[in-house]
Amino acid sequence: MDILASLDFSFFLLAALGTLVGIIFGAIPGMTATMAVAVCLPLTYALGLEHGLALLLGLYVGGISGGMVPAVLLNIPGTPSSITTTFDGYPMAQKGEGERALKVCIVASLVGGLISAAVLFLFAPMLADFSIKFSYVEKFLIILLALTVIASLSSNMLVGVFSGVIGIWLSLIGTYSLSDGGNGKTRLMFDFLEPYLVDGFALLPVLIGIFGISTILLEAEKGVKGGLSGQSLKVGKEGHFSLGMFKGRLTNLVRSSFIGTFVGMLPGVGGSAASVLAYTQEKNLAKDSSQMGKGAPQGLIASESANNALTGGALIPLLSLGIPGDSTTAVLIGAFTLQGIQVGPLFIPENSATWYVMMVALVFANFVMFFLMFFAIKHIAKVVLVPKYILYPIIVMMCVVGAYAINYGIMFDVWTLLIFGVVGYLVQKIGLEVAPLIIGFILGGSAEVYFVKSLESFGTYSIFFTKSPIAMVLWGLIAASVIFAIVMEYKKRAQHRLEAAQ
Amino acid sequence: MSTPKNSFAFGMIASALAATLALGAGVAMAADGPLRGNVRVVIGSSSTGGDTYQNSSIVVDKLAEKLGVRMKVDAVGVSAAYRALDRDPRGNTLMIFHDQSYLGNLYGVEGYEDPFENYIIGPTIAINPGNAYLVPKDSPYQTLDDIIEAVGNGTTVRVAIQPGGVSEIGYTALKNAIRIEHPGKEDNLVAVNTGSQADKNQLLFDDQADLINGSVQANEQYTRLPEDDQKAMRFVWLTARNDTIQQAPESGLGETDRETLLQYVEPNVSVTMGDEDFTFDKEFFFLYNKDMDPAIVEQIDATLEEIYAEGEIQEEQKKSFFIPDFMPSDEALAHLKEKASRYEDIIDSLKK
């Protein structure tokens, strides 16, 4: 009866409101699900645990989903986990298929969210036991596997790998933080930069700068012709979304959802790794992945189902170990501690009412997200019809505000945004590749921590191969991924030669 | 052309956002003391799930209500918090942190200046009595004494800690006790430096550590798992003073009552410093900008005095397993300085 008593009208209203606000947060570059949850956390004090959780879970689901909107329409990942959505989403939007791309994303998000919720509900304690089998070594290998996407993502493999290494180097600027068990000393910088770069470059300003600002700079170079930002919207059957687009893509959808759930449940691996990993796997395993990166719906399906599946996944260790799976659930845990409730291995058996209520909120939020976005998207997608000279200044302004806000008012983050905007522009001018660079940047930091910690714990390099059967399987996947990328590269070259010969 | 529609959409987004933010703000009453306007309370932790945030929220809520000032806790982390505090001598930015502020300095961690030199120390507000050390449930070591003995006999014991502060101080004290009881053997106690509680737990699960630093709050449920569960742990030591735990609610935390917790504190568990046992209470207190108006210091002292005299806040703190511990600024300064100098001796005695 406890459960039914909590599930009143205001409960559902809060969950829906949370989802709406979350979508808005997610859609504004620089504002994230984590931020939305953090801003609203103090409200849960007054709302009580169940109602507070309804609001926060809504914000979480909405915030993760909202990131797709600027990713597709403006080539700016609204949240770090929508990075791979830009790869295919933006090319589609440029072809006038923005609405179609977004609808694919929304359906994929819903499926990802629901699959992960089901996994959470049915297998949480069991999976938590599995997740603790992943020590530093296995976590490092997971990140390494995600990094192999660099090879298959680049149009020229050597240049791509080089760009990826630069990205990793950029991620190491700052400190090996004490809170990661490091020494807390600054490195890779001049002394006068220490006050600014103690924590390194902040992730989101870098992302938005490299993707958003540099795109705008490239456009600016072409000059203002008073034109529309998108070509034209496709009408008629061709540009329309239908569920038929998912035909033959179910494996991708389900696989990516499971990858998202799985990565979400590994604490410390991070949300962006989920969509990157799902994207890699689709690229490697699909029968035809040649269009990926040029505007293929399958890339969107992989990316969006995986990043929404994060939500359920990240809640697994939170609720069955007391350990948050990603940065947003790390804030979410505050809702429990503020109420004096400890989450840990006995949370679910001892708080079954709260547990069921959370599941209801999570599933409900996914549906609200779906309906809100599916029917609003037609209007939102028209943002590309706004003339560039109006749209771009607004975007730059929003990016600056978002960058300033991301760490609660650090001006250096705004400089980071602008510097990386220029860097992103130059990188493309000199022929380096942006996507590998950014993936290196996102994953480099945790790769280092887990690599060093593995060596510190075990004292030998061979441990990476011999630690556990899981490690060996991961090596198999890494090898397969690299070999696949090389084979594809050769095929591509052979084809080029053939074309050149004709 | 659908531009009007789009500006409508933008308008919608903007107003929805404004509404959300306003929802959290509430209406502040007019304040008449020296502290006025919006007050941001930064904390030295970036976690909203941690004890600093929880504790600060309780106190700041009461303070805001009593003062009629709008106040908000911001979990920005150490360096950002100090920077925010440095920028603002007006009193619109305050900070709440704990013993880490001076321990970080004593351990020589970058970014930790001497807080007694650089800031005004404000009142203390509460103690978190939960700082604990745990072993796996099937560990051969039944007590901390077993560990001290084993290390004294030349066995290597690995302790997972986060270096440079509160998590390390118990380890340092233990090492010091071994140095006193078994001179020359203290190097057999080895620190495994790591980060979050999750990482420390993981090291225990993976058998990469024999002892970990944790807390009653974060680890109590693990101590109730059956022994054959890979995740099961056992407390061997709580660093808090016996007196401190005595003040905890009788029911303790979760299913572990006060009586049980008392088994793990001095004098039942003894970590010697030579003439007395080592104890460590993690205390939370305010820090202010050096140039802040002394009238504000007095105002906050007086207001907290009133709040604590009413007795309601104590109940709320105890409900969340904090021990109320109010000391006005000058008293707090003397107390914390004395505390710091005691720990400085232990840390120094291990430097070679």
Contacts between the chains, C-beta under 8 A, distances in Angstrom:
chain1	res1	chain2	res2	distance
A	20	B	16	6.9
A	21	B	16	6.7
A	21	B	17	7.6
A	21	B	20	4.9
A	24	B	13	5.5
A	24	B	16	5.8
A	24	B	17	5.8
A	24	B	20	8.0
A	25	B	17	8.0
A	27	B	13	7.6
A	28	B	13	7.7
A	28	B	17	7.8
A	38	B	48	6.0
A	38	B	75	7.4
A	39	B	20	7.5
A	39	B	21	7.3
A	39	B	24	6.4
A	40	B	20	7.4
A	40	B	24	6.6
A	41	B	48	5.7
A	42	B	24	6.4
A	42	B	57	6.9
A	42	B	72	7.4
A	42	B	73	7.5
A	43	B	23	6.9
A	43	B	24	5.8
A	45	B	57	7.1
A	45	B	61	7.4
A	129	B	230	7.2
A	129	B	231	7.6
A	132	B	201	8.0
A	132	B	202	6.4
A	132	B	205	5.0
A	132	B	230	6.9
A	132	B	231	6.8
A	135	B	202	6.2
A	135	B	206	4.7
A	135	B	208	7.5
A	136	B	202	7.9
A	175	B	110	7.6
A	177	B	195	7.6
A	178	B	109	6.2
A	178	B	162	6.8
A	178	B	163	6.0
A	178	B	164	5.1
A	178	B	195	7.9
A	179	B	162	6.6
A	179	B	195	5.0
A	179	B	196	7.1
A	180	B	194	7.8
A	180	B	195	4.4
A	181	B	162	6.5
A	181	B	163	6.8
A	181	B	193	4.2
A	181	B	194	4.0
A	181	B	195	4.8
A	181	B	199	7.0
A	182	B	193	7.8
A	184	B	109	5.5
A	184	B	110	5.0
A	184	B	111	7.1
A	184	B	164	6.7
A	185	B	110	6.0
A	186	B	110	7.1
A	195	B	83	7.9
A	198	B	79	5.5
A	198	B	111	6.7
A	199	B	79	7.1
A	267	B	198	4.9
A	268	B	196	7.8
A	268	B	198	7.0
A	268	B	199	7.6
A	317	B	198	7.8
A	321	B	198	7.5
A	321	B	201	7.7
A	321	B	231	7.6
A	322	B	218	6.3
A	322	B	221	6.9
A	323	B	196	8.0
A	323	B	197	7.3
A	323	B	198	4.1
A	323	B	201	7.3
A	324	B	49	7.1
A	324	B	198	7.9
A	330	B	47	6.5
A	330	B	48	7.6
A	330	B	49	6.1
A	331	B	48	4.8
A	331	B	49	7.1
A	332	B	49	7.8
A	333	B	48	7.6
A	333	B	49	3.4
A	334	B	47	7.8
A	334	B	48	3.6
A	334	B	49	4.6
A	334	B	53	6.2
A	334	B	54	7.5
A	336	B	49	7.5
A	337	B	49	5.4
A	337	B	50	7.5
A	337	B	51	7.8
A	337	B	53	7.6
A	337	B	54	4.9
A	337	B	217	7.8
A	337	B	320	7.5
A	338	B	54	6.1
A	338	B	57	6.3
A	340	B	319	5.2
A	340	B	320	4.4
A	340	B	321	7.4
A	342	B	217	5.7
A	342	B	218	7.5
A	342	B	220	6.5
A	342	B	221	6.5
A	342	B	253	7.2
A	342	B	254	6.2
A	344	B	218	7.3
A	344	B	219	7.6
A	344	B	220	7.0
A	344	B	221	3.1
A	344	B	222	6.4
A	345	B	221	5.2
A	345	B	222	6.0
A	345	B	225	5.9
A	345	B	229	8.0
A	345	B	231	5.8
A	346	B	221	4.3
A	346	B	224	6.1
A	346	B	225	7.6
A	346	B	254	7.8
A	347	B	221	7.1
A	379	B	5	6.2
A	379	B	6	7.9
A	379	B	9	5.8
A	380	B	9	6.5
A	382	B	2	5.0
A	382	B	5	6.7
A	382	B	6	6.1
A	383	B	6	6.1
A	383	B	9	7.6
A	385	B	1	7.2
A	385	B	2	5.8
A	385	B	3	7.4
A	385	B	6	7.3
A	386	B	3	6.2
A	386	B	6	5.4
A	387	B	3	8.0
A	390	B	3	7.9
A	394	B	10	7.7
A	407	B	76	7.3
A	407	B	80	6.7
A	408	B	74	5.7
A	408	B	76	5.6
A	408	B	80	7.3
A	409	B	84	7.9
A	410	B	80	7.1
A	453	B	194	7.0
A	453	B	199	7.9
A	456	B	192	7.5
A	456	B	193	7.5
A	457	B	192	7.1
A	457	B	203	7.2
A	457	B	206	7.7
A	457	B	208	4.8
A	458	B	208	7.9
